[in-house]
Amino acid sequence: MAIRIQMQLNEKLYLRDPQDTKLGRKIIRHSILLIDEIGFEQFNFKKLAERIESTEASVYRYFENKHLLLVYLLCWYWEWTKFQLDFNTNNIEDPCQKLRIAVATIVNTAKRNATIDFVDEDVLHKVVVVEGVKGYHSKEVDKENQEGFFATYKSLAEKIASFISEIDPEFTYPRALASTLLEMAKDHTYFAEHLPRLTDVKVIDGNLSQVEQLLIDFAFRLIRPEEVNAC
């Protein structure tokens, strides 16, 4: 059964929040599917409008351009990931266990939620893996950062960094490790599927367990090199 979860995202990303209307939710749903199908470079509002049997003008009433739509989708994904992380680590005391849960959550090994009718999280995950870096590797990144576009991603990274600091308060680079884990989760999934000579892990039939284990080994060998099995 579909449920209604509304992510609170930066209002500067959109002209009208697509979560609020039937057409807006249709725009979100089909933009995810179309970007996955043809790639972000080939994606445009004309093709999206044709897919949803509407007009370009109707799409532009929600988003100024496709870049902001992509950032919106990324922020939705990051916010959903943080929501899952908060839920999954609630009442967990052991910081090592919390970090393991964080890795499993960001790699997205667990079965993805299928109850939000206008977002296919499985396909959105693929979009984030393939297209995610384009959201913040741009000439406008500094301006957009000042506008708070990436606050959701930074909040997610800070949450993971807090788990790392709980494990070892003296660890020098908790934020750097947290952001590295987030990027590794995307990069090595992509490498395994498209550029396998750049990684040592395999993704078979969508199984990301090797990616998850890579991140766990990487993280704990840095945090506790003398007692890597302690966690």
Secondary structure, 3 states (H helix, E strand, C coil): CCCCCCCCCCHHHCCCCHHHCHHHHHHHHHHHHHHHHHCCCCCCHHHHHHHCCCCHHHHHCCCCCHHHHHHHHHHHHHHHHHHHHHHHHCCCCCHHHHHHHHHHHHHCCCCCCCCCCCCCHHHHHHHHHHHHHHHCCCCCHHHHHHCCCCHHHHHHHHHHHHHHHHHCCCCCCHHHHHHHHHHHHHHHHHHHHHCHHHCCCCCECCECHHHHHHHHHHHHHHHCHHHHHHC
